Amino acid sequence: MGALCYYVARRKMQKPAAAGLLGAVLSLIPIFSVIYLFILLFKKDVGSASAAVSE
């Protein structure tokens, strides 16, 4: 689950390694890891947020 969180977080966060590590820790309790993954999936991409600010 940590690898999947890292893969999703690469576009969503500035520190994807920390997000992957947190996903790995939360995978000890499966429902928390699923909730965390959904939060990552619905978060806006880092690139799109900075593009919207610059316009």
C-alpha positions as CSV (number, residue, x, y, z in Angstrom):
1,M,0.0,0.0,0.0
2,G,2.9,2.3,0.7
3,A,4.2,1.9,-2.9
4,L,0.7,2.7,-4.3
5,C,0.5,5.8,-2.1
6,Y,3.9,6.9,-3.3
7,Y,2.9,6.4,-6.9
8,V,-0.3,8.6,-6.5
9,A,1.5,11.2,-4.3
10,R,4.2,11.9,-6.9
11,R,1.9,14.3,-8.7
12,K,-0.1,15.4,-5.7
13,M,2.5,16.4,-3.1
14,Q,5.8,18.1,-2.9
15,K,7.3,15.3,-0.7
16,P,6.0,12.0,-2.1
17,A,8.4,9.9,-0.1
18,A,6.8,11.1,3.1
19,A,3.4,10.4,1.8
20,G,4.5,6.9,0.8
21,L,6.0,6.3,4.2
22,L,2.8,7.5,5.9
23,G,0.8,5.2,3.6
24,A,3.0,2.2,4.6
25,V,2.5,3.0,8.3
26,L,-1.3,3.4,7.8
27,S,-1.4,0.1,6.0
28,L,-1.1,-1.6,9.4
29,I,-4.8,-0.7,9.9
30,P,-6.3,-1.3,6.4
31,I,-9.3,1.0,6.7
32,F,-7.0,4.0,7.5
33,S,-4.8,3.3,4.5
34,V,-7.8,3.1,2.2
35,I,-9.1,6.4,3.5
36,Y,-5.7,8.0,3.1
37,L,-5.5,6.7,-0.5
38,F,-8.8,8.2,-1.3
39,I,-7.7,11.6,0.2
40,L,-4.6,11.5,-2.0
41,L,-6.7,10.6,-5.1
42,F,-9.1,13.5,-4.7
43,K,-6.4,16.0,-3.8
44,K,-5.5,18.5,-6.6
45,D,-2.2,18.0,-8.5
46,V,0.7,20.2,-7.5
47,G,1.3,21.4,-11.1
48,S,-2.4,22.4,-11.6
49,A,-2.5,24.4,-8.4
50,S,0.6,26.4,-9.3
51,A,-0.7,26.9,-12.9
52,A,-4.0,28.3,-11.6
53,V,-2.2,30.8,-9.3
54,S,0.1,32.1,-12.0
55,E,-2.8,33.0,-14.4
